[in-house]
Amino acid sequence: GRVAEETLTHQGFRVVTLPVRSPVQVLSAVAVHDSHRVLADDVAAMAAAAAATRCGEIHLKDGRFVATNCVVAATHTTISYEPGEPLVGDDPCALALRALDALLSPGSELVTVVAAPELAADISRAVRAAHPAVEVTQVTLAGAAGADFATSVWWGVE
């Protein structure tokens, strides 16, 4: 991040770094970007969108799926499913749905799922079935190299 920022600044670009904890927060920031807006106003809108996105992720660890980094971004408060324990299981769809049930609140309108194509589709279907009033968008990591991306899931709730 810092090296890219310095390089681009040296090349004459105006660069601003937004604080995010998840790839899904980046998507929220980009969604509200407006190149016609004054830079400071655009940065404020993008930062607010990223901060308002509640997010979480699942990764494969020691042969089991583990839900981690489930935070309410605006207050940086970790959501605990069990006292001090992350969600662990064999079914990433079931884990994602349990985690999303905790993150979805009245007024939530959008869930974004980022994962390998089949996994993103499965989780999106499960969320739509459990929460029909919420729009679900999926971003797939088609052709992503490495087992980490094939078994990783990120989600955001707005």
N, C-alpha and C positions, 0 to 999 in steps of 0.2 A: 503494500500500500504506500508506504512513505517514499520509497524509491521511485515508484511510478508517478506519484504526486510531484516530486522534485523534478523529475525528467520532463514531465509535461509542462510544468511551470517555467522551466528553463527554455522550453520551445515556444513560449508565448501564450500558452493556454491558461485560462483562469480555472483553477482546480479547487474544489471544496470536498472534504471528506465527511461523510455522514456516519454517525455512530450506529452500527447495526450489529445484531447478534446472530442473524439467520439470513440465509439467501432469500427467504420469503419476504423479509423486511425490505430487501433491495427491490424486489418486484413491486411492493407497495409504493416505495418512493418513486420509482420510474413511472408508475401509473399516473401520478399526479404532476409529473414534470411538465412545465410549459415554457418552451423556449422564448416566448414573447413576453414573459413576466420578467420584472427586474430580478437580477440574480439573488439578492438577499431575500426577496419575497419567495422566490422559487425554492431556495434552500430551506427556508422556514417551513413551507408547505411540504416539501419532501421529507424533512426531518420529523414533522408531526405525523405524517402518514406512516413512516417506519416505526415510530414510537408507539403508535396506536395499534399496531399489528401484534396480537398475541400469537406466540409461535412455540413450536416444539419440534422434536425430531426423534427418529428411531434409527438405531444402528445395530448391526449384528455383532455380538460380543460373546466369545466363548461358546458359539453355537446356538445362542439364544438372542432374541430381539430385546433390546433395552430402550425404553423411552426416556430420553434425557432432555435437559435444557428447556423444559416446559415452563415458560415464564410469562408473566403479564408484563410486557415490555415497558409500559408506561411507568410502572413503579419498580421494575426489576425484582419482583417478588417471585420466588420459586413456588410453584404449585406442588404440594406434596400429596401423593396418592396414598401412601402409607407413611407413617412417621419416619422420615429420613431414608425411605426406600424408594428407588425408581420403579416404574412399571417394568416387569420382565415377563416374557412369554414366548411361545413358539409361533404365534400367528400375528404377523405385522398388521393385518387389517383390524383384528380385534383390539390390539394395543392402540392403534391410531384412533379407533372409534372411542375407546375409553378415555384417552387423553383429550380428544376433541370434545367429548361430552363435558369435561371439566372446564374447557376453555370457552365453549359456546355460552353466551349469556343472552338474556332477552335483548333484542335489538341487533344481534349479530346477523349480518346479511351475506357474508361471503367467506367461504373456506377455499384456500388455495392449497393444492397438494402437488409437491414436487418429488418425483420418483422415477424409476425405470418404468417403461410403458405399461407392462402388465400389472405391476404393483400399483401404479398410480390409478389405473382404471378400476382395479378391485376396491381400493380404498374409497375412491370417488363414488362408486356404486353403493358401498356400505353407508357412507355419509348421507347420500341422497335418500336412501331408504329410511334411515333413522331420523333425518332432519329435512323433510321435504320442503320446508319454507326457506331453507338456506340455499343460495346459489353455490355451486361447487365448480371450481376451475381447476384443471390439471395441467401441469407443465411437465413434460416427459424428458428424461435424460436419455434419449435414443442414441445408441452408439457410444455411450459413456464407457470409458475404459476402466477396468479394475473391478474387483468384487465389491469394494466399498460402495460404489455408486449403484450396483445392481441390487444391493440389499439395504440401502439407506432411503429414508423418507423424511421430508421436511414438510411442515404445514404451517399455515398462518390463518388467523381468524380476524376478520374486520367486522 
